[in-house]
Amino acid sequence: MKQSVPASFIAHVKYLLTNNAISTRELNRKLGKSISYITKLLSGQIKTIEYDTAFNIIKILAPNMSNIDQWLIEDIGIEPDAIIQKRFEDAEYEYERKIEEIKEAQDLVDNIGSILIDKMIGGEIQFETIELLKRIVEHILSNSLDKELKIIVDLSEKYPNKYRLLLLLINELNKSTDIDFGEWGDFIQVRDNENDIAVKFQKIIKEEEQK
């Protein structure tokens, strides 16, 4: 996989050539390149290089150098294909993970709109209501700003008249929520029982209706 030729690499190759008995013609021959390859590389006419070629150039010019691979990667910035490919894969995974987070956040918003708010306003607060709110708290405590912002923005846009009420209810649930950063990940637990939470919710709903 070809990558840009850093100026530092060119400078080092020039330095090694001035202190080496090998000619550019001989270096090209050992590399299996054309007779003008090194000249074009050093003059900037060749803009990209493969890791193996860069490694072999240094290996030929500095046969006693033991850490060529580390030097190329860390100091020069020319990397093996495996590292570049891994970076691409990691970036793709991160992108897909963010897409999944957005979908999950959207799912929460849809559930809030179709199931949660209307039922709570109607006085129907059941186990599924508490569980759904726990999921929201999990998202807000998950340290994922993208996820939290997605939920907040979608809620405020889709349900502007109910948004304040929902935040009040989430805040109340959050007061009764413990989060444990344990060995197997975050664990969300609600201390209060469902009846106590339901009473608190109904009080908040009634107060909001009277405003």
N, C-alpha and C positions, 0 to 999 in steps of 0.2 A: 504494500500500500504506500503510494508516494505521498510525501509531505514536504512542506516548505523547507528550503535550505537556510538555516540560521547563519547570520553573519559570523557568529562566534565559531561555527564549524569551519567555515571557509578560512578564517584567520588562523585557526589551529593547523589546518592542513598545509597552509602556506608556510607556517613556522616549521612544521615537521619536514617539509620538502627542502627547506634551506639548510637543514641539519642532517640531511640524509643523502646517501650516495646514489640512491635510485633515481632514475630519470622519469619524467612524466610518461614517456613512451613505454618504459618498462612497467610502470604502475598501471597504465591502461591495459597492457597485455595480461598482467596478473589478475586484473579485475574482470577480464573478458569483455572490455569495452572498446569502443572505437579509439583510434589514435589521437583524436582531439577531445575526448570526453573530459579529462581532468582540466585541460586548458579552458574549455567552455564552462565547466563547473566553477572554477576559480574566478573567472571573469564575470560571472553572474548571468551568462547566457542560458545556463540550465538552472531552472527555478525550483525544481523538486527532486527529491531523492528517496530511495527506499532504504529502510533501516539496514538491511543486509549489506547493501552497497556501502553505506556510511561506516558500518562496523568493519567491513573488509578493508576499506581505505586506511583506517586507523591501525588495524591489525598488521597490515603490510608495512606501514611507516613506523609503527611503534610496537614491534613484536613482543617486547618485554612488559608492556602495559597490561596489568592483570584485571583491571576493573573497567574495561572499555564499555561494556553494556551499561553499567551503573552511571558512568560518566556521560554517555550519550543521552540516557533517559533524564537524569537529574540535572545535569549542568548545561547540556546543549538543547534538550527538548526534542530529540529525535527518538521516536518510540517504536517498539516492535508492533507488528500487526495485531498480536493478541491483546495488547494493552489498549490500542485504539478501538478495536472491536468491542472490548469489555466496556469502554466508556460509552460507546454508542448504545450498547445493550442496556447499560444502567440508565442512560438518558431516556431510552424508549420505555423502560420499566417505570421510571418516575412519571413520565407523561401519562402512561396508562393508569398508574395509581391515582393521579390527580383527576383523571376522567372518571374513575370509579368513585372517588370521593364526591365529585360534583353530582354524579348520578344518585349516590346514596343520600346526599343532602337534599336533592330534589325530591326523592322518595319521601323523606321526612316531611318536607313542606307540603307535598300532596296529601299525605296522611293527616297532617295537622289541619289542613283546610277541609277535607272531606269527612273526617272522623272526629277529631279532637275538640275543636273550638265549639261547634254547634252543640255537641252533646253536653259539654261542660256548662254552656250558657243555659241549656235546658235542664240543668240540675242532674244530669246523668254522668256520674263520675264512677267509673268501674276500674277493674284491675288493668285492662288494656290501656286505659288513660294514663295511669301511673307508669306503666311500662314504656309507653311512647314518650312520655316526658323524661323518663330516665335516659332514653336513647338520645334525646336532645341534649341533656346535661352531659352525657358522655362525649358528644361532639364538641360542646363548648369547652370542656375540660381537656380535650385531646391535644391541645397545643397546635392544632392545624388551623392557621388563620384563614386559609383559602376556604376550608369547609365551613368554618363559623361565619365568614362573610357571606358565603353563598346562601346559607340558611337565613341569615338576617335580611339580606337584600331581597330574596325571593318572598319572604314573609311580609316584609313591609310593602312590597309592590302588589302582591296578590290579595292580601287581607289587611289593608290599611286601617280599617275600622276596628279590627280585632287584634291588631299587632301589639298595642300597649297591654291589653289584657293578658295576652299569651306570655309576654315578657314578665309580667307580674307573677304569673303562675309558675313560670320556670324559675324565677328568682326565689319564690317560696319553697319550691322543691329543692333547689340548690342549698338552702339553709339546712335542710334535713338530710343532706347527702354526704356520705363519706367516700373518699377516693383513696385507694391503697395502691401505691406504686410498688407492687410485689415482684417476685422473681418471674412470674408468668405474665406480667403486664398489668395494666391498670384494672382495678376492680371497683365497680360502682355499687354502693350499697345504700339504701334508704333506711335511716334509723327509725323514723316514725312509721306506725302502721297505716294501712290504707284509709281507715275510717278517720283518723286524725287529720291526714292530709286532705281528705275529701271535705271535712268541715272547714279547714283553712281555705280551701279553694272556693267553697260556696260563699264564705264571708267576703273574699276578695271580689268575686263576681257580683255580689249584691252591692258592695260599695261602689263598684265601677258603674253599675246600672243606675245608681242614684245620682251620679255626677251629671 
